[in-house]
Amino acid sequence: MELKEVVKEKYGQAALRVSAGGSSCCGASAALDGCCDPITSNLYDATKTGELPQEAVLASLGCGNPTALAQLNPGETVLDLGSGGGIDVLLSARRVGPTGKAYGLDMTDEMLALARENQRKAGVQNVEFLKGEIEHIPLPDNTVDVIISNCVINLSGDKDRVLREAFRVLKPGGRFAVSDVVTSGAVPADVRENMLLWVGCIAGELGDYEYVAKLAKAGFGDIEIEPTRVYNIEDARTFLSGQGVDIDAIAPQVEGKFMSAFLRATKPASCGAQGCSGTSFSGKSTT
Ligand SMILES: C[S@@+](CC[C@H](N)C(=O)[O-])C[C@H]1O[C@@H](n2cnc3c(N)ncnc32)[C@H](O)[C@@H]1O
């Protein structure tokens, strides 16, 4: 099956589990107790999520809390790439207030249905969930102040395209404020495969330098990566032992290398609808 179809199926099932009152956990880790720990657990401050529908909180499948780290101002337009059950969209909507707007974009019908139901329960008006792919964002150029995303870009088979699209829809001076899984340093292919199986439903990742390079290639400036949670081999012991992996043998190759991180970047203020003045970069998607 094509990667996108696998992703849709997995997250569609996760959405249905939440709608039926179960856990959002999916993939290889679903069989384990406390399966979402330590990646998706305890990311949000209960005082911030207290007013949200329980299903929105339960559906959280992120690996960070971009709304806590992003600067969001009243009146701004926010776009969440891969919005899932909508937790970060609903939190953003509150931050940008009635004069602002929060869009969620997701390709999975079941997730969109769950997110729209959560919006209805939350009684929030300044939110719109869009169906579509993060590789083809269904919004015009230069219309978004802040792009957020929570553990989604790593799932795309064309991360360059996603970053070009994010750049295209951001206004000049717009901010990219994203949580994602990254690796730091060299990791042998088999170790990477096992760890990523543990990390999420189906996850890819980018090396930290690779992510920075791709953001720069898309046209972004002021790029920063801030690790928010570094994973320990002990966190994965039960799962990986069950897969027949010799934990003690791979431990030295894992320590300090797999993490969730917050990525910040800015679309230069000089990049408008006609491209970026003073550079040859057009800021437009080329494919
Ligand atoms: C790991 S979940 C994260 C959901 C949400 N951001 C959160 O923090 O709970 C990934 C979500 O991204 C969506 N997704 C994955 N790849 C996508 C793509 N290429 N285009 C649009 N949505 C995508 C999935 O349908 C799913 O809802």
The ligand as an SDF file (V2000), in Angstrom:
LIG
                    3D

 27 29  0  0  0  0  0  0  0  0999 V2000
    0.4360   11.7750   14.6560 C   0  0  0  0  0  0  0  0  0  0  0  0
   -1.1800   12.3290   14.2270 S   0  0  0  0  0  0  0  0  0  0  0  0
   -1.0950   13.9540   14.9220 C   0  0  0  0  0  0  0  0  0  0  0  0
   -2.4200   14.6020   15.0460 C   0  0  0  0  0  0  0  0  0  0  0  0
   -2.4190   15.9450   15.7740 C   0  0  0  0  0  0  0  0  0  0  0  0
   -1.4690   16.8600   15.2020 N   0  0  0  0  0  0  0  0  0  0  0  0
   -2.1520   15.7630   17.2480 C   0  0  0  0  0  0  0  0  0  0  0  0
   -1.2100   16.3640   17.7690 O   0  0  0  0  0  0  0  0  0  0  0  0
   -2.8940   15.0240   17.8890 O   0  0  0  0  0  0  0  0  0  0  0  0
   -1.0080   12.6260   12.4770 C   0  0  0  0  0  0  0  0  0  0  0  0
   -2.2110   13.2670   11.7890 C   0  0  0  0  0  0  0  0  0  0  0  0
   -1.7520   13.8100   10.5520 O   0  0  0  0  0  0  0  0  0  0  0  0
   -2.5890   13.4100    9.4930 C   0  0  0  0  0  0  0  0  0  0  0  0
   -1.7350   13.3080    8.2990 N   0  0  0  0  0  0  0  0  0  0  0  0
   -0.6470   12.5150    8.1320 C   0  0  0  0  0  0  0  0  0  0  0  0
   -0.0770   12.7180    6.9400 N   0  0  0  0  0  0  0  0  0  0  0  0
   -0.8280   13.6750    6.3250 C   0  0  0  0  0  0  0  0  0  0  0  0
   -0.7500   14.3110    5.0400 C   0  0  0  0  0  0  0  0  0  0  0  0
    0.2120   14.0030    4.1800 N   0  0  0  0  0  0  0  0  0  0  0  0
   -1.6690   15.2540    4.7360 N   0  0  0  0  0  0  0  0  0  0  0  0
   -2.6710   15.5680    5.6190 C   0  0  0  0  0  0  0  0  0  0  0  0
   -2.8000   14.9850    6.8390 N   0  0  0  0  0  0  0  0  0  0  0  0
   -1.8880   14.0520    7.1950 C   0  0  0  0  0  0  0  0  0  0  0  0
   -3.1910   12.0890    9.9420 C   0  0  0  0  0  0  0  0  0  0  0  0
   -4.4320   11.8590    9.3020 O   0  0  0  0  0  0  0  0  0  0  0  0
   -3.3360   12.3140   11.4450 C   0  0  0  0  0  0  0  0  0  0  0  0
   -4.5680   12.8850   11.7740 O   0  0  0  0  0  0  0  0  0  0  0  0
  1  2  1  0
  2  3  1  0
  2 10  1  0
  3  4  1  0
  4  5  1  0
  5  6  1  0
  5  7  1  0
  7  8  2  0
  7  9  1  0
 10 11  1  0
 11 12  1  0
 11 26  1  0
 12 13  1  0
 13 14  1  0
 13 24  1  0
 14 15  1  0
 14 23  1  0
 15 16  2  0
 16 17  1  0
 17 18  1  0
 17 23  2  0
 18 19  1  0
 18 20  2  0
 20 21  1  0
 21 22  2  0
 22 23  1  0
 24 25  1  0
 24 26  1  0
 26 27  1  0
M  CHG  2   2   1   9  -1
M  END
$$$$
